[in-house]
Amino acid sequence: MEYVGLLAPIAFVFAMSAYCQLSALRKEVESLKAEIAKLKVK
C-alpha cells in the first residue's frame, strides 16, 4: 500500500494537466460558437 502514496503526486500532475487542457478546449469552443453566430447573422 505504500506505493499508492507515491502515485498521488503523479496523479495530481496528470489531473492538473487534464484540467488545463479542458479549460483551453472550452475557450476554443466558445470562440467557435461566437464565430458561427457571426456567420449566421450575415
TORDO-805713 format. One record per residue: x, y, z of N, C-alpha, C, O in turn. Coordinates in steps of 0.02 Angstrom, whole numbers, padded with zeros to 5 digits. Layout:
<rs>
{n_east:X | n_north:Y | n_up:Z | ca_east:X | ca_north:Y | ca_up:Z | c_east:X | c_north:Y | c_up:Z | o_east:X | o_north:Y | o_up:Z}
...
</rs>
This chain:
<rs>
{n_east:00040 | n_north:-00060 | n_up:00000 | ca_east:00000 | ca_north:00000 | ca_up:00000 | c_east:00042 | c_north:00064 | c_up:00000 | o_east:00016 | o_north:00118 | o_up:-00011}
{n_east:00106 | n_north:00057 | n_up:00012 | ca_east:00149 | ca_north:00116 | ca_up:00014 | c_east:00155 | c_north:00149 | c_up:-00055 | o_east:00162 | o_north:00210 | o_up:-00060}
{n_east:00152 | n_north:00108 | n_up:-00107 | ca_east:00160 | ca_north:00135 | ca_up:-00174 | c_east:00102 | c_north:00181 | c_up:-00194 | o_east:00110 | o_north:00223 | o_up:-00238}
{n_east:00044 | n_north:00172 | n_up:-00163 | ca_east:-00013 | ca_north:00215 | ca_up:-00179 | c_east:00003 | c_north:00287 | c_up:-00161 | o_east:-00015 | o_north:00333 | o_up:-00197}
{n_east:00036 | n_north:00298 | n_up:-00104 | ca_east:00056 | ca_north:00364 | ca_up:-00084 | c_east:00106 | c_north:00396 | c_up:-00131 | o_east:00108 | o_north:00456 | o_up:-00140}
{n_east:00147 | n_north:00354 | n_up:-00162 | ca_east:00196 | ca_north:00379 | ca_up:-00210 | c_east:00165 | c_north:00399 | c_up:-00276 | o_east:00192 | o_north:00441 | o_up:-00312}
{n_east:00108 | n_north:00369 | n_up:-00292 | ca_east:00075 | ca_north:00384 | ca_up:-00355 | c_east:00032 | c_north:00447 | c_up:-00350 | o_east:00013 | o_north:00475 | o_up:-00402}
{n_east:00017 | n_north:00470 | n_up:-00291 | ca_east:-00027 | ca_north:00528 | ca_up:-00282 | c_east:00001 | c_north:00591 | c_up:-00317 | o_east:-00037 | o_north:00624 | o_up:-00351}
{n_east:00065 | n_north:00608 | n_up:-00309 | ca_east:00090 | ca_north:00668 | ca_up:-00344 | c_east:00086 | c_north:00663 | c_up:-00420 | o_east:00071 | o_north:00712 | o_up:-00454}
{n_east:00098 | n_north:00604 | n_up:-00446 | ca_east:00094 | ca_north:00593 | ca_up:-00518 | c_east:00022 | c_north:00601 | c_up:-00542 | o_east:00009 | o_north:00633 | o_up:-00593}
{n_east:-00024 | n_north:00573 | n_up:-00504 | ca_east:-00095 | ca_north:00579 | ca_up:-00521 | c_east:-00117 | c_north:00652 | c_up:-00518 | o_east:-00157 | o_north:00674 | o_up:-00559}
{n_east:-00090 | n_north:00689 | n_up:-00470 | ca_east:-00107 | ca_north:00760 | ca_up:-00464 | c_east:-00083 | c_north:00798 | c_up:-00525 | o_east:-00119 | o_north:00841 | o_up:-00552}
{n_east:-00023 | n_north:00784 | n_up:-00548 | ca_east:00005 | ca_north:00818 | ca_up:-00608 | c_east:-00038 | c_north:00802 | c_up:-00669 | o_east:-00053 | o_north:00847 | o_up:-00708}
{n_east:-00057 | n_north:00739 | n_up:-00677 | ca_east:-00100 | ca_north:00721 | ca_up:-00734 | c_east:-00168 | c_north:00755 | c_up:-00729 | o_east:-00194 | o_north:00778 | o_up:-00780}
{n_east:-00195 | n_north:00760 | n_up:-00669 | ca_east:-00260 | ca_north:00793 | ca_up:-00660 | c_east:-00255 | c_north:00867 | c_up:-00677 | o_east:-00300 | o_north:00894 | o_up:-00710}
{n_east:-00203 | n_north:00900 | n_up:-00656 | ca_east:-00194 | ca_north:00971 | ca_up:-00671 | c_east:-00185 | c_north:00982 | c_up:-00746 | o_east:-00211 | o_north:01030 | o_up:-00774}
{n_east:-00148 | n_north:00938 | n_up:-00778 | ca_east:-00138 | ca_north:00942 | ca_up:-00850 | c_east:-00205 | c_north:00934 | c_up:-00887 | o_east:-00220 | o_north:00972 | o_up:-00933}
{n_east:-00244 | n_north:00886 | n_up:-00866 | ca_east:-00309 | ca_north:00874 | ca_up:-00897 | c_east:-00354 | c_north:00934 | c_up:-00887 | o_east:-00391 | o_north:00954 | o_up:-00932}
{n_east:-00352 | n_north:00964 | n_up:-00827 | ca_east:-00394 | ca_north:01022 | ca_up:-00813 | c_east:-00374 | c_north:01081 | c_up:-00857 | o_east:-00418 | o_north:01116 | o_up:-00883}
{n_east:-00310 | n_north:01091 | n_up:-00867 | ca_east:-00286 | ca_north:01146 | ca_up:-00910 | c_east:-00307 | c_north:01135 | c_up:-00982 | o_east:-00328 | o_north:01182 | o_up:-01017}
{n_east:-00301 | n_north:01073 | n_up:-01005 | ca_east:-00321 | ca_north:01058 | ca_up:-01073 | c_east:-00397 | c_north:01067 | c_up:-01082 | o_east:-00419 | o_north:01091 | o_up:-01134}
{n_east:-00435 | n_north:01048 | n_up:-01032 | ca_east:-00508 | ca_north:01057 | ca_up:-01035 | c_east:-00526 | c_north:01131 | c_up:-01037 | o_east:-00571 | o_north:01152 | o_up:-01072}
{n_east:-00491 | n_north:01170 | n_up:-00998 | ca_east:-00503 | ca_north:01242 | ca_up:-00997 | c_east:-00488 | c_north:01272 | c_up:-01066 | o_east:-00526 | o_north:01313 | o_up:-01091}
{n_east:-00433 | n_north:01252 | n_up:-01095 | ca_east:-00415 | ca_north:01278 | ca_up:-01162 | c_east:-00466 | c_north:01256 | c_up:-01214 | o_east:-00484 | o_north:01294 | o_up:-01258}
{n_east:-00490 | n_north:01195 | n_up:-01208 | ca_east:-00541 | ca_north:01170 | ca_up:-01255 | c_east:-00606 | c_north:01209 | c_up:-01248 | o_east:-00638 | o_north:01224 | o_up:-01298}
{n_east:-00625 | n_north:01225 | n_up:-01186 | ca_east:-00686 | ca_north:01264 | ca_up:-01176 | c_east:-00679 | c_north:01333 | c_up:-01208 | o_east:-00727 | o_north:01358 | o_up:-01238}
{n_east:-00622 | n_north:01364 | n_up:-01201 | ca_east:-00611 | ca_north:01430 | ca_up:-01231 | c_east:-00616 | c_north:01425 | c_up:-01307 | o_east:-00645 | o_north:01469 | o_up:-01339}
{n_east:-00588 | n_north:01373 | n_up:-01335 | ca_east:-00590 | ca_north:01363 | ca_up:-01407 | c_east:-00662 | c_north:01353 | c_up:-01431 | o_east:-00683 | o_north:01381 | o_up:-01482}
{n_east:-00701 | n_north:01314 | n_up:-01394 | ca_east:-00771 | ca_north:01302 | ca_up:-01412 | c_east:-00810 | c_north:01367 | c_up:-01409 | o_east:-00851 | o_north:01381 | o_up:-01453}
{n_east:-00798 | n_north:01407 | n_up:-01357 | ca_east:-00833 | ca_north:01471 | ca_up:-01352 | c_east:-00816 | c_north:01518 | c_up:-01410 | o_east:-00859 | o_north:01552 | o_up:-01436}
{n_east:-00752 | n_north:01519 | n_up:-01430 | ca_east:-00733 | ca_north:01562 | ca_up:-01486 | c_east:-00764 | c_north:01537 | c_up:-01551 | o_east:-00784 | o_north:01577 | o_up:-01594}
{n_east:-00769 | n_north:01471 | n_up:-01559 | ca_east:-00801 | ca_north:01444 | ca_up:-01619 | c_east:-00875 | c_north:01459 | c_up:-01620 | o_east:-00904 | o_north:01473 | o_up:-01672}
{n_east:-00907 | n_north:01455 | n_up:-01561 | ca_east:-00978 | ca_north:01473 | ca_up:-01557 | c_east:-00989 | c_north:01545 | c_up:-01577 | o_east:-01036 | o_north:01560 | o_up:-01614}
{n_east:-00947 | n_north:01589 | n_up:-01554 | ca_east:-00952 | ca_north:01660 | ca_up:-01572 | c_east:-00943 | c_north:01670 | c_up:-01646 | o_east:-00978 | o_north:01710 | o_up:-01677}
{n_east:-00895 | n_north:01634 | n_up:-01675 | ca_east:-00882 | ca_north:01640 | ca_up:-01747 | c_east:-00941 | c_north:01615 | c_up:-01787 | o_east:-00960 | o_north:01646 | o_up:-01837}
{n_east:-00971 | n_north:01560 | n_up:-01766 | ca_east:-01030 | ca_north:01533 | ca_up:-01800 | c_east:-01089 | c_north:01582 | c_up:-01795 | o_east:-01126 | o_north:01592 | o_up:-01843}
{n_east:-01097 | n_north:01612 | n_up:-01736 | ca_east:-01151 | ca_north:01660 | ca_up:-01727 | c_east:-01141 | c_north:01720 | c_up:-01773 | o_east:-01190 | o_north:01746 | o_up:-01800}
{n_east:-01080 | n_north:01743 | n_up:-01782 | ca_east:-01067 | ca_north:01798 | ca_up:-01829 | c_east:-01085 | c_north:01779 | c_up:-01900 | o_east:-01112 | o_north:01820 | o_up:-01937}
{n_east:-01069 | n_north:01717 | n_up:-01920 | ca_east:-01084 | ca_north:01696 | ca_up:-01988 | c_east:-01159 | c_north:01690 | c_up:-01999 | o_east:-01183 | o_north:01702 | o_up:-02054}
{n_east:-01196 | n_north:01670 | n_up:-01948 | ca_east:-01269 | ca_north:01663 | ca_up:-01955 | c_east:-01302 | c_north:01730 | c_up:-01962 | o_east:-01354 | o_north:01735 | o_up:-01995}
{n_east:-01274 | n_north:01782 | n_up:-01933 | ca_east:-01303 | ca_north:01849 | ca_up:-01936 | c_east:-01298 | c_north:01876 | c_up:-02007 | o_east:-01343 | o_north:01911 | o_up:-02030}
{n_east:-01244 | n_north:01862 | n_up:-02041 | ca_east:-01233 | ca_north:01889 | ca_up:-02108 | c_east:-01280 | c_north:01861 | c_up:-02158 | o_east:-01277 | o_north:01879 | o_up:-02217}
</rs>
